[in-house]
Amino acid sequence: MEIIYVLIPIAMIFVAIAIMVFFWAVKSEQFDDLDRQSVSILFDENAEKPGHTPVAPLSAQLDDPTQQAIKDQQKGMPL
């Protein structure tokens, strides 16, 4: 029975902490715009902008190193 004298104040402290955390979250606008995160997965992050022309990666622009070595060797360049 004496444990009640310890558990009730501990429970009240936990409730007070929970209330303070809730008010902090509301004050810091944690609950604003709840819908944005739920629909953000539907949109591409890297959407092309108007007037933007996509560029191939550098590796795609260059020849294969093996093919380049063969061309250099045919031209008489040492490896």
C-alpha positions as CSV (number, residue, x, y, z in Angstrom):
1,M,0.0,0.0,0.0
2,E,2.9,2.3,0.7
3,I,4.0,2.0,-3.0
4,I,1.0,4.1,-4.0
5,Y,2.7,7.1,-2.2
6,V,5.6,6.6,-4.7
7,L,3.7,5.7,-7.8
8,I,1.2,8.5,-7.8
9,P,3.8,11.3,-7.8
10,I,5.8,9.5,-10.5
11,A,2.7,9.2,-12.6
12,M,1.9,12.9,-12.1
13,I,5.5,13.8,-13.2
14,F,5.1,11.7,-16.4
15,V,1.8,13.3,-17.2
16,A,3.3,16.8,-16.6
17,I,6.2,16.0,-18.9
18,A,3.8,14.6,-21.6
19,I,1.7,17.8,-21.5
20,M,4.9,20.0,-21.7
21,V,6.1,18.0,-24.7
22,F,2.7,18.3,-26.4
23,F,2.6,22.1,-25.9
24,W,6.2,22.4,-27.2
25,A,5.2,20.5,-30.3
26,V,2.2,22.7,-31.0
27,K,4.2,25.8,-30.3
28,S,7.0,24.8,-32.7
29,E,4.5,24.0,-35.4
30,Q,5.1,20.3,-35.5
31,F,1.5,19.6,-36.4
32,D,1.2,22.1,-39.2
33,D,0.9,20.8,-42.8
34,L,0.3,17.1,-41.9
35,D,-0.7,16.4,-45.5
36,R,2.5,17.4,-47.3
37,Q,4.5,14.3,-46.1
38,S,1.7,11.9,-47.0
39,V,1.6,13.0,-50.6
40,S,5.2,13.9,-51.1
41,I,6.0,10.3,-52.2
42,L,3.7,10.8,-55.2
43,F,5.9,13.5,-56.7
44,D,9.3,13.2,-58.3
45,E,12.0,15.1,-56.4
46,N,14.1,15.6,-59.5
47,A,11.3,16.9,-61.7
48,E,12.6,18.5,-64.8
49,K,12.3,22.3,-64.8
50,P,11.0,24.1,-67.9
51,G,13.8,24.9,-70.3
52,H,16.1,22.4,-68.7
53,T,17.8,20.0,-71.1
54,P,19.0,16.8,-69.5
55,V,22.7,16.0,-69.9
56,A,24.1,12.5,-70.1
57,P,26.5,11.5,-67.4
58,L,30.2,12.0,-68.1
59,S,30.8,8.3,-68.3
60,A,28.2,8.0,-71.1
61,Q,29.8,10.9,-73.0
62,L,33.2,9.3,-73.0
63,D,34.2,6.3,-75.0
64,D,34.7,3.0,-73.3
65,P,38.3,3.0,-71.9
66,T,39.0,-0.3,-73.7
67,Q,37.8,1.1,-77.0
68,Q,39.8,4.3,-76.5
69,A,43.0,2.2,-75.8
70,I,42.4,0.3,-79.1
71,K,42.0,3.5,-81.0
72,D,45.1,5.0,-79.5
73,Q,47.1,1.8,-80.3
74,Q,45.9,1.9,-83.9
75,K,47.1,5.5,-84.2
76,G,50.5,4.4,-83.0
77,M,50.3,5.8,-79.5
78,P,51.9,3.6,-76.8
79,L,49.8,2.2,-74.0
